[in-house]
Amino acid sequence: MSVQETVSKEPWRLRQGQPANILDPAWQSQEALCDGEVDWEGGSRWWFCKKCGYCGSATVTSHSIAVHPVDDVTAAIQFFMNKRLEEGLDFELAKNQLLFVAAAAIRYAATVPSSQVGQYVRDHLVVR
């Protein structure tokens, strides 16, 4: 499978769904650059990082570390719960809101082809 085909099915390798800048209310300033070595795919503009799995097609290979979905969901749950508890919400209500949002997002994401999940997140779930 080519790198481009990989990122169509694994959009987290492009950091899709991550806050892009300080204007995004979900932005957290702990962006770390990866020091991994990249490997260029022959015959295309695509490359991948051997250390973190990030993929790119730009000529500049400097990149933030790709976030694996397991790590991303763990951090997202913590972020959500912290925000709700800071508001003074009861833990049980905060947890139920989290599950409500997750169920809706998962249900609607299920309606798009797997190769379009990244585009769906960009179009419907990420602040621009």
Sequence and secondary structure as in RCSB ss.txt:
>XXXX:A:sequence
MSVQETVSKEPWRLRQGQPANILDPAWQSQEALCDGEVDWEGGSRWWFCKKCGYCGSATVTSHSIAVHPVDDVTA
AIQFFMNKRLEEGLDFELAKNQLLFVAAAAIRYAATVPSSQVGQYVRDHLVVR
>XXXX:A:secstr
  HHHHHHH GGGGTTTS  STTSTT  S   B    EEE TTSS EEETTT  EE SS    B    HHHHHHH
HHHHHHHHHHHTT  HHHHHHHHHHHHHHHHHHHTTS GGGHHHHHHHHTS  
